[in-house]
């Protein structure tokens, strides 16, 4: 990629520019609501649900929540990653494009870069671990990329990437830790903002704030200074999201959303799985230090990566990301079941960690109760992707032992058991 000094400043204006560059190549994915899920989230958890936790015996939080789901599972290649890939390629110089692009990924970024490269008529080299799922390997090849296999550890993958660069002169497009990728991923927040405002303008009952800021004739009122019409986004307003919560793996999406929404008054939160230390973002914030490695077999396989160095500088800034929360494998599966069965939306486990936090994390729910008051919060939930299979989903719900059914990162090139992060 371009040198960091040549990259645009990470701010909302740069995200808006990125959106103009890529919008002809991406889908403006739908925003869905679910009164059933909003009602569940607005109901206190039972004492049975808190049994065996540090909160056992305490009064459960009673927030009021209205959900707006940004469905990136309906995006091209089935996930949000296409945004960052198209933006990254749009910023490369002709001489760079002529030599092709390369990345290492076992999942959605592999497919995203392959499709973006094909669209631009550029050669793509994708380094994939030998343990990648066959469906993802096939999809990447179908988009025209040359797939080169490696071991599953970061050292093995990066060594193969370096070999490709030396041999071909191809430009590396990282899965998440680069400003161009961050800006591309942030474009979903711009769409979400506009879509929610339009939905609530059409039907104010969709918002917890309902008639809070409407004039006597039923039109949306200007929330701000009467003299200059400037908005005061920290005040509740129908159509303005109080919060957005997104999955956190390498951090490109969360950093991009936080960059896009900075200064708007919308709070941004991250969500992670807690299994086997997958919550490196949350733990890193507690320790005030970025955690460099993650080794986990969480079912949320798209979130098995440590937060990137660039993304960490954004995520650790409390003015941009208000907090990061973690949920268990069982909570992820429960949220996934609700989305599939109640909303009829097919998602992968990584996509629902934000919803799981809203439903089950008492610390987060207490924040909503205390800061949202009687009205509550309108919350945008990012459903980041849907790249899984019926077979994989069936196994997740069929087995009692969740650790026994992991789709990736089981063995290395020499047959040893490895649970190292596999970049998305």
C-alpha positions in Angstrom: 0.0 0.0 0.0 0.9 3.7 -0.1 3.2 5.0 2.6 1.3 6.1 5.7 2.5 9.7 5.1 0.7 9.6 1.8 -2.6 8.5 3.3 -5.6 10.8 3.9 -6.2 12.1 7.4 -8.5 9.7 9.3 -11.6 11.9 9.7 -15.2 12.0 8.7 -14.5 14.1 5.6 -12.0 11.4 4.4 -14.7 8.7 4.9 -17.1 10.7 2.8 -14.5 11.0 0.0 -13.9 7.2 0.3 -17.7 6.6 -0.1 -17.8 8.6 -3.3 -14.9 6.6 -4.7 -16.5 3.2 -4.0 -20.2 3.5 -4.0 -20.6 2.4 -7.6 -18.8 -0.9 -6.7 -20.6 -1.8 -3.4 -24.2 -2.4 -2.3 -25.9 0.1 0.0 -27.0 -2.7 2.3 -30.4 -2.6 3.9 -31.2 -1.5 7.4 -33.7 -3.8 9.1 -35.6 -3.5 12.4 -37.1 -6.2 14.6 -39.6 -5.3 17.2 -39.3 -8.8 18.7 -35.5 -8.4 19.3 -36.0 -4.9 20.5 -38.6 -6.1 23.0 -36.3 -8.9 24.2 -33.4 -6.4 24.7 -35.8 -4.1 26.6 -36.7 -6.9 29.1 -34.5 -7.5 32.1 -32.6 -10.7 32.1 -33.9 -13.4 34.5 -32.1 -14.3 37.7 -31.5 -17.7 36.2 -29.6 -16.1 33.4 -27.3 -14.4 35.9 -26.8 -17.5 38.0 -23.1 -18.4 38.4 -21.9 -14.9 37.3 -20.6 -12.1 39.4 -24.0 -10.5 39.0 -25.9 -13.3 40.6 -28.5 -12.0 43.1 -28.3 -8.4 41.8 -31.1 -6.6 40.1 -30.8 -7.0 36.4 -30.6 -3.8 34.2 -33.8 -2.7 32.5 -32.8 -0.6 29.5 -35.1 0.4 26.7 -33.6 -0.4 23.3 -34.7 0.0 19.7 -32.5 -1.9 17.1 -31.5 -0.8 13.6 -29.5 -3.6 11.9 -27.1 -2.7 9.2 -27.0 -5.9 7.2 -23.6 -6.3 5.7 -24.3 -10.0 5.2 -26.1 -8.8 2.0 -23.0 -7.0 0.8 -21.0 -8.2 -2.2 -19.0 -11.3 -1.2 -21.3 -11.6 1.8 -19.4 -9.2 4.1 -18.3 -5.7 4.8 -14.7 -6.3 3.7 -15.4 -5.4 0.1 -15.6 -1.7 1.1 -12.0 -1.5 2.3 -10.7 -3.6 -0.6 -12.3 -1.4 -3.2 -11.1 1.8 -1.5 -7.6 0.5 -1.1 -7.4 -0.4 -4.8 -8.9 3.0 -5.8 -5.9 4.7 -4.2 -3.1 2.7 -5.8 -1.1 4.2 -8.6 -1.2 2.7 -12.2 2.3 1.4 -11.9 1.3 -0.4 -8.7 -1.8 -1.9 -10.2 0.1 -3.2 -13.2 2.1 -5.5 -10.9 -0.9 -6.8 -9.0 -1.9 -6.9 -5.4 -1.3 -9.5 -2.6 -2.7 -10.3 0.8 -2.9 -13.0 3.4 -6.4 -14.1 4.5 -8.4 -17.2 5.1 -11.8 -15.5 4.8 -13.7 -12.5 3.8 -10.8 -10.2 2.9 -9.4 -12.8 0.5 -12.7 -12.9 -1.4 -13.1 -9.1 -1.2 -9.6 -8.3 -2.6 -10.0 -11.0 -5.3 -13.3 -9.4 -6.5 -12.0 -5.8 -6.3 -8.9 -6.8 -8.3 -10.9 -8.6 -10.9 -13.2 -5.5 -11.3 -10.2 -3.3 -11.8 -8.5 -5.8 -14.2 -5.7 -6.4 -11.7 -3.9 -9.6 -10.8 -4.5 -10.8 -7.2 -2.3 -13.1 -5.2 -4.0 -14.5 -2.1 -2.0 -16.3 0.5 -4.3 -18.7 2.3 -3.6 -21.2 5.1 -3.9 -24.8 4.1 -6.6 -25.2 6.8 -8.9 -22.6 5.2 -12.4 -23.9 4.6 -12.8 -25.3 1.1 -15.8 -23.1 0.3 -13.7 -20.0 1.0 -10.8 -21.2 -1.1 -13.2 -22.0 -4.0 -14.9 -18.6 -3.7 -11.5 -16.8 -3.8 -10.4 -18.8 -6.9 -13.8 -18.1 -8.5 -13.1 -14.4 -8.4 -10.0 -15.0 -10.4 -7.3 -14.8 -7.8 -4.2 -17.0 -7.7 -4.3 -18.8 -4.4 -1.0 -19.7 -2.8 -1.1 -21.9 0.3 0.9 -21.4 3.6 0.9 -22.5 7.2 -1.5 -20.9 9.6 0.8 -18.9 11.8 1.5 -15.3 11.1 5.2 -15.9 10.5 4.4 -18.6 7.9 1.8 -16.5 6.1 3.9 -13.3 6.1 6.9 -15.2 4.7 4.9 -16.4 1.7 3.6 -12.9 1.1 7.2 -11.5 1.1 8.2 -14.2 -1.4 5.3 -13.2 -3.7 6.2 -9.5 -3.4 9.9 -10.2 -4.3 8.8 -12.4 -7.2 6.1 -10.2 -8.7 6.4 -6.7 -7.3 2.8 -6.9 -6.1 1.5 -4.4 -3.6 0.4 -5.7 -0.2 -3.2 -4.7 0.8 -3.5 -5.6 4.5 -6.8 -7.1 5.8 -7.4 -4.3 8.3 -4.5 -2.3 9.6 -4.1 0.5 7.0 -5.8 3.9 6.7 -7.2 3.2 3.2 -8.9 0.0 4.5 -10.2 1.8 7.6 -11.7 4.6 5.6 -13.4 2.2 3.3 -14.9 0.2 6.1 -16.2 3.4 7.7 -18.5 4.1 4.8 -21.1 1.8 6.2 -21.7 4.2 9.1 -22.5 7.0 6.7 -25.1 4.9 5.0 -26.5 3.7 8.3 -26.9 7.3 9.6 -28.8 8.4 6.5 -31.0 5.2 6.3 -32.1 5.4 9.9 -33.0 9.1 9.6 -35.1 8.4 6.5 -36.8 5.4 8.1 -37.7 7.4 11.2 -38.8 10.4 9.2 -41.3 8.1 7.5 -42.4 6.3 10.6 -41.4 8.0 13.9 -42.7 5.0 15.9 -39.5 3.2 14.9 -37.5 5.4 17.3 -37.5 5.3 21.1 -37.6 9.1 20.9 -40.7 9.0 18.8 -42.3 12.4 18.9 -39.4 13.8 21.0 -38.3 16.3 18.4 -41.3 16.8 16.1 -43.2 20.0 15.5 -47.0 20.3 16.0 -47.6 19.6 12.3 -45.7 16.3 12.6 -42.5 17.4 10.7 -39.0 16.6 12.1 -37.8 19.5 14.2 -34.3 21.0 14.0 -32.4 19.9 17.1 -30.1 22.8 17.8 -29.6 26.5 18.2 -32.5 28.5 17.0 -30.3 31.3 15.7 -28.1 29.3 13.4 -29.9 26.0 13.1 -26.8 24.0 14.1 -27.5 20.6 15.5 -26.7 19.5 19.0 -26.1 15.8 18.5 -25.7 15.1 22.2 -29.4 15.7 22.7 -31.8 12.8 21.9 -33.5 13.2 18.6 -35.8 10.9 16.6 -33.8 9.5 13.7 -30.4 10.2 15.3 -28.7 7.0 16.6 -27.7 7.1 20.2 -25.1 4.4 19.7 -23.6 2.0 17.1 -22.0 -1.3 18.1 -19.8 -3.3 15.8 -17.7 -6.5 16.0 -14.0 -6.1 16.8 -11.3 -8.3 15.4 -8.4 -6.6 13.7 -10.3 -3.3 14.2 -10.6 -1.9 10.7 -14.4 -1.8 10.8 -14.7 -0.4 14.3 -11.9 2.2 13.7 -13.6 3.2 10.5 -17.1 3.6 12.1 -15.6 5.5 15.0 -13.8 7.8 12.5 -17.0 8.4 10.5 -19.1 9.1 13.5 -16.7 11.3 15.5 -18.3 14.5 16.5 -21.8 13.4 15.6 -22.9 12.6 19.1 -23.4 8.9 18.3 -21.6 6.7 20.8 -19.5 3.9 19.3 -18.9 0.5 21.0 -17.0 -2.6 20.1 -17.9 -6.3 20.8 -15.7 -9.4 21.0 -15.9 -13.0 21.9 -14.3 -13.8 25.3 -13.4 -17.5 24.5 -9.7 -18.3 25.0 -8.6 -14.7 25.2 -10.3 -13.5 22.0 -11.3 -10.3 23.8 -7.8 -8.8 23.3 -9.4 -5.4 22.6 -11.2 -5.3 25.9 -8.3 -6.6 27.9 -5.9 -4.2 26.1 -8.0 -1.3 27.1 -8.0 -2.4 30.7 -4.2 -2.8 30.7 -3.8 0.4 28.6 -1.6 -1.6 26.2 -2.3 -3.3 22.9 -2.1 -7.1 23.0 0.0 -8.3 20.1 -1.1 -12.0 19.7 -4.3 -13.9 20.0 -4.7 -17.7 20.0 -8.3 -18.7 20.1 -10.7 -21.2 18.5 -13.8 -19.1 19.1 -16.7 -19.9 16.8 -16.5 -16.2 15.8 -13.7 -17.1 13.5 -13.6 -13.7 11.8 -12.6 -12.1 15.1 -9.6 -14.3 15.9 -7.1 -11.5 15.1 -5.4 -9.0 17.5 -6.3 -5.4 17.1 -4.0 -3.7 14.5 -1.5 -1.0 15.5 -3.1 1.8 13.6 -6.6 0.8 14.6 -5.5 0.6 18.3 -4.8 4.3 18.3 -8.4 5.0 17.4 -10.1 2.3 19.6 -8.2 3.3 22.7 -9.4 6.9 22.3 -12.4 7.2 24.6 -13.7 10.2 22.7 -14.0 7.9 19.6 -14.9 4.5 21.1 -16.7 4.5 24.4 -16.0 0.9 25.3 -15.4 -2.7 24.3 -17.4 -5.6 25.7 -17.1 -9.4 25.4 -19.6 -12.2 25.3 -19.4 -16.0 25.6 -19.8 -18.7 22.9 -23.2 -19.6 24.3 -24.3 -16.0 24.1 -23.1 -15.7 20.6 -25.0 -18.8 19.6 -28.2 -17.5 21.3 -28.0 -14.2 19.5 -27.3 -16.0 16.2 -30.4 -18.2 16.7 -32.6 -15.2 17.3 -31.4 -13.4 14.1 -31.9 -16.6 12.0 -35.2 -17.7 13.5 -36.9 -14.4 14.3 -35.5 -12.1 11.6 -35.0 -14.8 9.0 -31.5 -13.4 8.3 -28.6 -15.8 7.7 -25.5 -14.6 9.5 -22.1 -15.9 10.6 -21.2 -16.0 14.3 -18.9 -13.0 14.1 -21.7 -10.9 12.9 -23.8 -11.1 16.0 -21.4 -10.3 18.8 -22.7 -6.8 19.0 -26.3 -8.0 19.4 -25.1 -10.5 22.0 -23.6 -7.6 24.0 -26.9 -5.6 23.9 -28.9 -8.7 25.0 -26.6 -10.2 27.6 -23.9 -7.9 28.9 -25.1 -6.4 32.1 -22.4 -3.7 32.1 -23.5 -2.5 28.7 -27.2 -2.7 29.5 -26.6 -0.7 32.6 -25.0 2.1 30.6 -28.0 2.2 28.3 -30.4 2.2 31.3 -28.5 5.0 33.1 -27.7 7.2 30.1 -30.8 6.5 28.1 -33.3 7.0 31.0 -36.9 6.3 30.4 -36.7 6.9 26.6 -33.7 4.6 26.1 -31.5 4.4 23.1 -31.8 3.8 19.4 -28.9 1.4 18.6 -27.3 0.6 15.3 -26.1 -3.0 15.2 -23.6 -4.0 12.5 -24.3 -7.5 11.2 -20.9 -7.8 9.6 -21.3 -10.8 7.3 -23.0 -14.1 6.5 -20.2 -16.3 5.1 -20.8 -19.6 6.7 -22.5 -22.8 5.6 -25.6 -24.7 6.6 -23.4 -27.6 7.6 -21.3 -25.4 9.8 -24.3 -23.8 11.4 -25.9 -27.2 12.0 -22.8 -28.4 13.8 -22.7 -25.3 16.0 -26.1 -26.0 17.3 -25.9 -29.8 17.4 -23.0 -30.2 19.7 -22.9 -29.5 23.4 -19.1 -29.2 23.3 -18.4 -26.0 21.4 -14.7 -26.4 21.4 -14.9 -29.5 19.3 -16.4 -27.8 16.2 -14.1 -25.1 14.9 -14.0 -24.4 11.3 -10.3 -23.3 11.0 -6.9 -23.0 12.7 -6.6 -26.5 13.9 -3.2 -27.7 12.7 -0.1 -26.2 11.2 1.9 -27.3 8.2 3.7 -30.0 10.2 0.5 -31.3 11.8 0.9 -29.6 15.1 -2.2 -28.1 16.8 -2.3 -24.3 16.4 -4.9 -21.8 17.4 -3.2 -18.7 16.1 -5.1 -15.8 14.6 -6.0 -16.1 11.0 -6.5 -12.7 9.4 -10.0 -12.1 8.1 
